[in-house]
Amino acid sequence: MRTNGQPLTEPGPDLDLSPYEGRWVALVRGQIVGVGRTAEAAWLAARQSRPREEPLVFLVPRTSAGPEE
C-alpha cells in the first residue's frame, strides 16, 4: 500500500528524525508511535499506543559526534 508514492511503513521525506539520533524508533503508517533506547522498548511503546498494528522498528543513526546518552 502506498500514499503519495511512499510506502506506509517507511518515514516520509518530511519526517524529521534528527531528535531521535542514536535511538530506536517505531513507525506505524509513516508516523512515529514509539521511541526507546532499545528496539524492544520502542516496540513496546508502539504496541501500547497502537495495539492492533505492527510497527516497523529501526535505529536512527547518529550523524554528529556529540556525547552519547
PDB file with one MODEL, atoms N, CA, C and O in Angstrom:
MODEL        1
ATOM      1  N   MET A   1       0.839  -1.182   0.000  1.00  0.00           N
ATOM      2  CA  MET A   1       0.000   0.000   0.000  1.00  0.00           C
ATOM      3  C   MET A   1       0.881   1.242   0.000  1.00  0.00           C
ATOM      4  O   MET A   1       1.862   1.313   0.741  1.00  0.00           O
ATOM      5  N   ARG A   2       0.537   2.206  -0.819  1.00  0.00           N
ATOM      6  CA  ARG A   2       1.363   3.413  -0.926  1.00  0.00           C
ATOM      7  C   ARG A   2       0.491   4.662  -0.799  1.00  0.00           C
ATOM      8  O   ARG A   2      -0.686   4.661  -1.158  1.00  0.00           O
ATOM      9  N   THR A   3       1.100   5.719  -0.283  1.00  0.00           N
ATOM     10  CA  THR A   3       0.458   7.015  -0.208  1.00  0.00           C
ATOM     11  C   THR A   3       1.451   8.043  -0.714  1.00  0.00           C
ATOM     12  O   THR A   3       2.568   8.114  -0.201  1.00  0.00           O
ATOM     13  N   ASN A   4       1.086   8.828  -1.686  1.00  0.00           N
ATOM     14  CA  ASN A   4       1.984   9.826  -2.281  1.00  0.00           C
ATOM     15  C   ASN A   4       3.312   9.211  -2.711  1.00  0.00           C
ATOM     16  O   ASN A   4       4.355   9.857  -2.613  1.00  0.00           O
ATOM     17  N   GLY A   5       3.280   7.971  -3.185  1.00  0.00           N
ATOM     18  CA  GLY A   5       4.486   7.321  -3.657  1.00  0.00           C
ATOM     19  C   GLY A   5       5.371   6.763  -2.569  1.00  0.00           C
ATOM     20  O   GLY A   5       6.394   6.152  -2.878  1.00  0.00           O
ATOM     21  N   GLN A   6       5.023   6.947  -1.303  1.00  0.00           N
ATOM     22  CA  GLN A   6       5.825   6.451  -0.187  1.00  0.00           C
ATOM     23  C   GLN A   6       5.126   5.254   0.453  1.00  0.00           C
ATOM     24  O   GLN A   6       3.933   5.327   0.746  1.00  0.00           O
ATOM     25  N   PRO A   7       5.852   4.147   0.676  1.00  0.00           N
ATOM     26  CA  PRO A   7       5.248   3.037   1.420  1.00  0.00           C
ATOM     27  C   PRO A   7       4.840   3.507   2.809  1.00  0.00           C
ATOM     28  O   PRO A   7       5.513   4.349   3.403  1.00  0.00           O
ATOM     29  N   LEU A   8       3.773   2.985   3.314  1.00  0.00           N
ATOM     30  CA  LEU A   8       3.285   3.410   4.619  1.00  0.00           C
ATOM     31  C   LEU A   8       4.178   2.947   5.758  1.00  0.00           C
ATOM     32  O   LEU A   8       4.043   3.439   6.879  1.00  0.00           O
ATOM     33  N   THR A   9       5.081   2.019   5.502  1.00  0.00           N
ATOM     34  CA  THR A   9       5.936   1.503   6.555  1.00  0.00           C
ATOM     35  C   THR A   9       7.276   2.223   6.635  1.00  0.00           C
ATOM     36  O   THR A   9       8.116   1.852   7.455  1.00  0.00           O
ATOM     37  N   GLU A  10       7.501   3.239   5.809  1.00  0.00           N
ATOM     38  CA  GLU A  10       8.758   3.969   5.821  1.00  0.00           C
ATOM     39  C   GLU A  10       8.503   5.434   6.150  1.00  0.00           C
ATOM     40  O   GLU A  10       7.443   5.968   5.825  1.00  0.00           O
ATOM     41  N   PRO A  11       9.466   6.084   6.791  1.00  0.00           N
ATOM     42  CA  PRO A  11       9.279   7.501   7.080  1.00  0.00           C
ATOM     43  C   PRO A  11       9.250   8.312   5.804  1.00  0.00           C
ATOM     44  O   PRO A  11      10.005   8.044   4.870  1.00  0.00           O
ATOM     45  N   GLY A  12       8.383   9.299   5.764  1.00  0.00           N
ATOM     46  CA  GLY A  12       8.312  10.179   4.609  1.00  0.00           C
ATOM     47  C   GLY A  12       9.465  11.166   4.611  1.00  0.00           C
ATOM     48  O   GLY A  12      10.156  11.317   5.619  1.00  0.00           O
ATOM     49  N   PRO A  13       9.676  11.837   3.489  1.00  0.00           N
ATOM     50  CA  PRO A  13      10.795  12.775   3.395  1.00  0.00           C
ATOM     51  C   PRO A  13      10.644  13.981   4.320  1.00  0.00           C
ATOM     52  O   PRO A  13      11.632  14.647   4.632  1.00  0.00           O
ATOM     53  N   ASP A  14       9.426  14.267   4.758  1.00  0.00           N
ATOM     54  CA  ASP A  14       9.201  15.416   5.635  1.00  0.00           C
ATOM     55  C   ASP A  14       9.272  15.035   7.117  1.00  0.00           C
ATOM     56  O   ASP A  14       9.068  15.889   7.981  1.00  0.00           O
ATOM     57  N   LEU A  15       9.557  13.768   7.420  1.00  0.00           N
ATOM     58  CA  LEU A  15       9.655  13.317   8.803  1.00  0.00           C
ATOM     59  C   LEU A  15      11.062  13.582   9.322  1.00  0.00           C
ATOM     60  O   LEU A  15      12.025  12.987   8.840  1.00  0.00           O
ATOM     61  N   ASP A  16      11.184  14.470  10.299  1.00  0.00           N
ATOM     62  CA  ASP A  16      12.490  14.835  10.866  1.00  0.00           C
ATOM     63  C   ASP A  16      12.850  13.849  11.969  1.00  0.00           C
ATOM     64  O   ASP A  16      12.221  13.835  13.027  1.00  0.00           O
ATOM     65  N   LEU A  17      13.861  13.028  11.720  1.00  0.00           N
ATOM     66  CA  LEU A  17      14.294  12.038  12.700  1.00  0.00           C
ATOM     67  C   LEU A  17      15.492  12.503  13.514  1.00  0.00           C
ATOM     68  O   LEU A  17      15.976  11.758  14.367  1.00  0.00           O
ATOM     69  N   SER A  18      15.987  13.723  13.273  1.00  0.00           N
ATOM     70  CA  SER A  18      17.189  14.201  13.961  1.00  0.00           C
ATOM     71  C   SER A  18      17.056  14.220  15.489  1.00  0.00           C
ATOM     72  O   SER A  18      18.056  13.982  16.168  1.00  0.00           O
ATOM     73  N   PRO A  19      15.883  14.487  16.064  1.00  0.00           N
ATOM     74  CA  PRO A  19      15.796  14.438  17.537  1.00  0.00           C
ATOM     75  C   PRO A  19      15.970  13.029  18.100  1.00  0.00           C
ATOM     76  O   PRO A  19      16.182  12.866  19.302  1.00  0.00           O
ATOM     77  N   TYR A  20      15.882  12.014  17.244  1.00  0.00           N
ATOM     78  CA  TYR A  20      15.928  10.629  17.692  1.00  0.00           C
ATOM     79  C   TYR A  20      17.246   9.934  17.342  1.00  0.00           C
ATOM     80  O   TYR A  20      17.327   8.708  17.415  1.00  0.00           O
ATOM     81  N   GLU A  21      18.276  10.691  16.966  1.00  0.00           N
ATOM     82  CA  GLU A  21      19.563  10.098  16.609  1.00  0.00           C
ATOM     83  C   GLU A  21      20.084   9.228  17.748  1.00  0.00           C
ATOM     84  O   GLU A  21      20.090   9.637  18.908  1.00  0.00           O
ATOM     85  N   GLY A  22      20.521   8.021  17.396  1.00  0.00           N
ATOM     86  CA  GLY A  22      21.045   7.097  18.391  1.00  0.00           C
ATOM     87  C   GLY A  22      19.974   6.341  19.153  1.00  0.00           C
ATOM     88  O   GLY A  22      20.293   5.587  20.072  1.00  0.00           O
ATOM     89  N   ARG A  23      18.714   6.525  18.796  1.00  0.00           N
ATOM     90  CA  ARG A  23      17.603   5.851  19.478  1.00  0.00           C
ATOM     91  C   ARG A  23      16.860   4.959  18.491  1.00  0.00           C
ATOM     92  O   ARG A  23      16.955   5.118  17.274  1.00  0.00           O
ATOM     93  N   TRP A  24      16.127   4.026  19.054  1.00  0.00           N
ATOM     94  CA  TRP A  24      15.266   3.165  18.266  1.00  0.00           C
ATOM     95  C   TRP A  24      13.909   3.834  18.120  1.00  0.00           C
ATOM     96  O   TRP A  24      13.377   4.385  19.084  1.00  0.00           O
ATOM     97  N   VAL A  25      13.351   3.788  16.918  1.00  0.00           N
ATOM     98  CA  VAL A  25      12.078   4.435  16.612  1.00  0.00           C
ATOM     99  C   VAL A  25      11.140   3.398  16.013  1.00  0.00           C
ATOM    100  O   VAL A  25      11.557   2.545  15.230  1.00  0.00           O
ATOM    101  N   ALA A  26       9.873   3.481  16.390  1.00  0.00           N
ATOM    102  CA  ALA A  26       8.845   2.605  15.834  1.00  0.00           C
ATOM    103  C   ALA A  26       7.863   3.443  15.016  1.00  0.00           C
ATOM    104  O   ALA A  26       7.372   4.474  15.476  1.00  0.00           O
ATOM    105  N   LEU A  27       7.588   2.986  13.804  1.00  0.00           N
ATOM    106  CA  LEU A  27       6.657   3.681  12.914  1.00  0.00           C
ATOM    107  C   LEU A  27       5.443   2.814  12.640  1.00  0.00           C
ATOM    108  O   LEU A  27       5.538   1.593  12.520  1.00  0.00           O
ATOM    109  N   VAL A  28       4.293   3.480  12.545  1.00  0.00           N
ATOM    110  CA  VAL A  28       3.074   2.857  12.057  1.00  0.00           C
ATOM    111  C   VAL A  28       2.457   3.851  11.087  1.00  0.00           C
ATOM    112  O   VAL A  28       2.184   4.998  11.440  1.00  0.00           O
ATOM    113  N   ARG A  29       2.245   3.397   9.872  1.00  0.00           N
ATOM    114  CA  ARG A  29       1.662   4.244   8.818  1.00  0.00           C
ATOM    115  C   ARG A  29       2.435   5.547   8.623  1.00  0.00           C
ATOM    116  O   ARG A  29       1.851   6.602   8.378  1.00  0.00           O
ATOM    117  N   GLY A  30       3.766   5.450   8.736  1.00  0.00           N
ATOM    118  CA  GLY A  30       4.617   6.608   8.490  1.00  0.00           C
ATOM    119  C   GLY A  30       4.694   7.602   9.633  1.00  0.00           C
ATOM    120  O   GLY A  30       5.275   8.676   9.476  1.00  0.00           O
ATOM    121  N   GLN A  31       4.118   7.265  10.786  1.00  0.00           N
ATOM    122  CA  GLN A  31       4.152   8.151  11.951  1.00  0.00           C
ATOM    123  C   GLN A  31       4.923   7.503  13.087  1.00  0.00           C
ATOM    124  O   GLN A  31       4.850   6.290  13.282  1.00  0.00           O
ATOM    125  N   ILE A  32       5.657   8.306  13.831  1.00  0.00           N
ATOM    126  CA  ILE A  32       6.398   7.806  14.984  1.00  0.00           C
ATOM    127  C   ILE A  32       5.406   7.503  16.104  1.00  0.00           C
ATOM    128  O   ILE A  32       4.648   8.372  16.534  1.00  0.00           O
ATOM    129  N   VAL A  33       5.427   6.255  16.565  1.00  0.00           N
ATOM    130  CA  VAL A  33       4.494   5.849  17.622  1.00  0.00           C
ATOM    131  C   VAL A  33       5.216   5.296  18.840  1.00  0.00           C
ATOM    132  O   VAL A  33       4.582   4.968  19.843  1.00  0.00           O
ATOM    133  N   GLY A  34       6.546   5.191  18.760  1.00  0.00           N
ATOM    134  CA  GLY A  34       7.317   4.711  19.901  1.00  0.00           C
ATOM    135  C   GLY A  34       8.791   5.017  19.726  1.00  0.00           C
ATOM    136  O   GLY A  34       9.316   4.977  18.614  1.00  0.00           O
ATOM    137  N   VAL A  35       9.458   5.324  20.833  1.00  0.00           N
ATOM    138  CA  VAL A  35      10.890   5.628  20.833  1.00  0.00           C
ATOM    139  C   VAL A  35      11.487   4.992  22.072  1.00  0.00           C
ATOM    140  O   VAL A  35      10.863   4.982  23.132  1.00  0.00           O
ATOM    141  N   GLY A  36      12.703   4.456  21.941  1.00  0.00           N
ATOM    142  CA  GLY A  36      13.355   3.864  23.093  1.00  0.00           C
ATOM    143  C   GLY A  36      14.852   3.716  22.893  1.00  0.00           C
ATOM    144  O   GLY A  36      15.372   3.904  21.793  1.00  0.00           O
ATOM    145  N   ARG A  37      15.534   3.376  23.978  1.00  0.00           N
ATOM    146  CA  ARG A  37      16.983   3.134  23.904  1.00  0.00           C
ATOM    147  C   ARG A  37      17.285   1.754  23.341  1.00  0.00           C
ATOM    148  O   ARG A  37      18.409   1.476  22.922  1.00  0.00           O
ATOM    149  N   THR A  38      16.265   0.883  23.334  1.00  0.00           N
ATOM    150  CA  THR A  38      16.405  -0.446  22.738  1.00  0.00           C
ATOM    151  C   THR A  38      15.263  -0.653  21.754  1.00  0.00           C
ATOM    152  O   THR A  38      14.245   0.038  21.801  1.00  0.00           O
ATOM    153  N   ALA A  39      15.454  -1.620  20.860  1.00  0.00           N
ATOM    154  CA  ALA A  39      14.404  -1.944  19.897  1.00  0.00           C
ATOM    155  C   ALA A  39      13.150  -2.435  20.626  1.00  0.00           C
ATOM    156  O   ALA A  39      12.028  -2.099  20.248  1.00  0.00           O
ATOM    157  N   GLU A  40      13.357  -3.228  21.667  1.00  0.00           N
ATOM    158  CA  GLU A  40      12.222  -3.749  22.422  1.00  0.00           C
ATOM    159  C   GLU A  40      11.425  -2.628  23.087  1.00  0.00           C
ATOM    160  O   GLU A  40      10.195  -2.670  23.101  1.00  0.00           O
ATOM    161  N   ALA A  41      12.110  -1.631  23.638  1.00  0.00           N
ATOM    162  CA  ALA A  41      11.422  -0.509  24.294  1.00  0.00           C
ATOM    163  C   ALA A  41      10.583   0.277  23.288  1.00  0.00           C
ATOM    164  O   ALA A  41       9.450   0.658  23.582  1.00  0.00           O
ATOM    165  N   ALA A  42      11.140   0.517  22.107  1.00  0.00           N
ATOM    166  CA  ALA A  42      10.386   1.235  21.075  1.00  0.00           C
ATOM    167  C   ALA A  42       9.190   0.421  20.617  1.00  0.00           C
ATOM    168  O   ALA A  42       8.103   0.963  20.418  1.00  0.00           O
ATOM    169  N   TRP A  43       9.390  -0.890  20.450  1.00  0.00           N
ATOM    170  CA  TRP A  43       8.308  -1.766  20.020  1.00  0.00           C
ATOM    171  C   TRP A  43       7.190  -1.813  21.065  1.00  0.00           C
ATOM    172  O   TRP A  43       6.009  -1.752  20.722  1.00  0.00           O
ATOM    173  N   LEU A  44       7.571  -1.920  22.332  1.00  0.00           N
ATOM    174  CA  LEU A  44       6.554  -1.959  23.395  1.00  0.00           C
ATOM    175  C   LEU A  44       5.772  -0.657  23.479  1.00  0.00           C
ATOM    176  O   LEU A  44       4.559  -0.675  23.688  1.00  0.00           O
ATOM    177  N   ALA A  45       6.457   0.474  23.316  1.00  0.00           N
ATOM    178  CA  ALA A  45       5.768   1.771  23.333  1.00  0.00           C
ATOM    179  C   ALA A  45       4.787   1.866  22.167  1.00  0.00           C
ATOM    180  O   ALA A  45       3.677   2.379  22.315  1.00  0.00           O
ATOM    181  N   ALA A  46       5.207   1.370  21.015  1.00  0.00           N
ATOM    182  CA  ALA A  46       4.325   1.396  19.844  1.00  0.00           C
ATOM    183  C   ALA A  46       3.123   0.491  20.036  1.00  0.00           C
ATOM    184  O   ALA A  46       1.999   0.868  19.703  1.00  0.00           O
ATOM    185  N   ARG A  47       3.350  -0.686  20.565  1.00  0.00           N
ATOM    186  CA  ARG A  47       2.244  -1.626  20.775  1.00  0.00           C
ATOM    187  C   ARG A  47       1.261  -1.110  21.822  1.00  0.00           C
ATOM    188  O   ARG A  47       0.070  -1.417  21.763  1.00  0.00           O
ATOM    189  N   GLN A  48       1.756  -0.325  22.780  1.00  0.00           N
ATOM    190  CA  GLN A  48       0.860   0.240  23.789  1.00  0.00           C
ATOM    191  C   GLN A  48      -0.045   1.302  23.164  1.00  0.00           C
ATOM    192  O   GLN A  48      -1.229   1.382  23.491  1.00  0.00           O
ATOM    193  N   SER A  49       0.512   2.117  22.267  1.00  0.00           N
ATOM    194  CA  SER A  49      -0.289   3.182  21.662  1.00  0.00           C
ATOM    195  C   SER A  49      -1.104   2.702  20.469  1.00  0.00           C
ATOM    196  O   SER A  49      -2.162   3.261  20.180  1.00  0.00           O
ATOM    197  N   ARG A  50      -0.627   1.673  19.770  1.00  0.00           N
ATOM    198  CA  ARG A  50      -1.323   1.121  18.593  1.00  0.00           C
ATOM    199  C   ARG A  50      -1.347  -0.403  18.678  1.00  0.00           C
ATOM    200  O   ARG A  50      -0.639  -1.065  17.918  1.00  0.00           O
ATOM    201  N   PRO A  51      -2.140  -0.975  19.580  1.00  0.00           N
ATOM    202  CA  PRO A  51      -2.082  -2.415  19.843  1.00  0.00           C
ATOM    203  C   PRO A  51      -2.488  -3.307  18.672  1.00  0.00           C
ATOM    204  O   PRO A  51      -2.086  -4.470  18.627  1.00  0.00           O
ATOM    205  N   ARG A  52      -3.259  -2.805  17.743  1.00  0.00           N
ATOM    206  CA  ARG A  52      -3.726  -3.648  16.635  1.00  0.00           C
ATOM    207  C   ARG A  52      -2.854  -3.549  15.388  1.00  0.00           C
ATOM    208  O   ARG A  52      -3.130  -4.212  14.388  1.00  0.00           O
ATOM    209  N   GLU A  53      -1.810  -2.733  15.435  1.00  0.00           N
ATOM    210  CA  GLU A  53      -0.963  -2.541  14.261  1.00  0.00           C
ATOM    211  C   GLU A  53       0.467  -2.969  14.556  1.00  0.00           C
ATOM    212  O   GLU A  53       0.954  -2.807  15.675  1.00  0.00           O
ATOM    213  N   GLU A  54       1.134  -3.512  13.552  1.00  0.00           N
ATOM    214  CA  GLU A  54       2.506  -3.989  13.705  1.00  0.00           C
ATOM    215  C   GLU A  54       3.472  -2.858  13.327  1.00  0.00           C
ATOM    216  O   GLU A  54       3.458  -2.391  12.189  1.00  0.00           O
ATOM    217  N   PRO A  55       4.306  -2.418  14.272  1.00  0.00           N
ATOM    218  CA  PRO A  55       5.224  -1.308  13.980  1.00  0.00           C
ATOM    219  C   PRO A  55       6.480  -1.768  13.240  1.00  0.00           C
ATOM    220  O   PRO A  55       6.900  -2.920  13.344  1.00  0.00           O
ATOM    221  N   LEU A  56       7.057  -0.847  12.500  1.00  0.00           N
ATOM    222  CA  LEU A  56       8.373  -1.017  11.906  1.00  0.00           C
ATOM    223  C   LEU A  56       9.356  -0.352  12.857  1.00  0.00           C
ATOM    224  O   LEU A  56       9.232   0.841  13.132  1.00  0.00           O
ATOM    225  N   VAL A  57      10.338  -1.108  13.368  1.00  0.00           N
ATOM    226  CA  VAL A  57      11.289  -0.591  14.356  1.00  0.00           C
ATOM    227  C   VAL A  57      12.674  -0.531  13.718  1.00  0.00           C
ATOM    228  O   VAL A  57      13.128  -1.495  13.102  1.00  0.00           O
ATOM    229  N   PHE A  58      13.338   0.616  13.873  1.00  0.00           N
ATOM    230  CA  PHE A  58      14.677   0.775  13.315  1.00  0.00           C
ATOM    231  C   PHE A  58      15.488   1.748  14.149  1.00  0.00           C
ATOM    232  O   PHE A  58      14.938   2.569  14.883  1.00  0.00           O
ATOM    233  N   LEU A  59      16.803   1.647  14.026  1.00  0.00           N
ATOM    234  CA  LEU A  59      17.726   2.527  14.735  1.00  0.00           C
ATOM    235  C   LEU A  59      18.008   3.748  13.872  1.00  0.00           C
ATOM    236  O   LEU A  59      18.357   3.617  12.699  1.00  0.00           O
ATOM    237  N   VAL A  60      17.857   4.934  14.451  1.00  0.00           N
ATOM    238  CA  VAL A  60      18.186   6.170  13.737  1.00  0.00           C
ATOM    239  C   VAL A  60      19.679   6.405  13.955  1.00  0.00           C
ATOM    240  O   VAL A  60      20.112   6.595  15.091  1.00  0.00           O
ATOM    241  N   PRO A  61      20.466   6.396  12.887  1.00  0.00           N
ATOM    242  CA  PRO A  61      21.916   6.553  13.048  1.00  0.00           C
ATOM    243  C   PRO A  61      22.296   7.945  13.518  1.00  0.00           C
ATOM    244  O   PRO A  61      21.597   8.923  13.250  1.00  0.00           O
ATOM    245  N   ARG A  62      23.399   8.016  14.213  1.00  0.00           N
ATOM    246  CA  ARG A  62      23.933   9.314  14.643  1.00  0.00           C
ATOM    247  C   ARG A  62      24.638   9.963  13.459  1.00  0.00           C
ATOM    248  O   ARG A  62      25.371   9.302  12.725  1.00  0.00           O
ATOM    249  N   THR A  63      24.414  11.251  13.282  1.00  0.00           N
ATOM    250  CA  THR A  63      25.098  11.976  12.206  1.00  0.00           C
ATOM    251  C   THR A  63      26.143  12.932  12.757  1.00  0.00           C
ATOM    252  O   THR A  63      26.967  13.452  12.004  1.00  0.00           O
ATOM    253  N   SER A  64      26.118  13.169  14.063  1.00  0.00           N
ATOM    254  CA  SER A  64      27.087  14.059  14.683  1.00  0.00           C
ATOM    255  C   SER A  64      27.937  13.268  15.681  1.00  0.00           C
ATOM    256  O   SER A  64      27.574  12.160  16.076  1.00  0.00           O
ATOM    257  N   ALA A  65      29.041  13.835  16.071  1.00  0.00           N
ATOM    258  CA  ALA A  65      29.937  13.159  17.023  1.00  0.00           C
ATOM    259  C   ALA A  65      29.723  13.680  18.429  1.00  0.00           C
ATOM    260  O   ALA A  65      30.675  13.778  19.204  1.00  0.00           O
ATOM    261  N   GLY A  66      28.506  14.011  18.766  1.00  0.00           N
ATOM    262  CA  GLY A  66      28.206  14.540  20.102  1.00  0.00           C
ATOM    263  C   GLY A  66      28.283  13.464  21.157  1.00  0.00           C
ATOM    264  O   GLY A  66      28.502  12.297  20.831  1.00  0.00           O
ATOM    265  N   PRO A  67      28.107  13.827  22.424  1.00  0.00           N
ATOM    266  CA  PRO A  67      28.175  12.859  23.523  1.00  0.00           C
ATOM    267  C   PRO A  67      27.035  11.862  23.442  1.00  0.00           C
ATOM    268  O   PRO A  67      25.920  12.213  23.057  1.00  0.00           O
ATOM    269  N   GLU A  68      27.313  10.634  23.800  1.00  0.00           N
ATOM    270  CA  GLU A  68      26.271   9.614  23.821  1.00  0.00           C
ATOM    271  C   GLU A  68      25.484   9.713  25.104  1.00  0.00           C
ATOM    272  O   GLU A  68      26.005  10.102  26.149  1.00  0.00           O
ATOM    273  N   GLU A  69      24.206   9.349  25.005  1.00  0.00           N
ATOM    274  CA  GLU A  69      23.337   9.396  26.195  1.00  0.00           C
ATOM    275  C   GLU A  69      23.210   8.034  26.784  1.00  0.00           C
ATOM    276  O   GLU A  69      22.524   7.859  27.790  1.00  0.00           O
TER     277      GLU A  69
ENDMDL
END
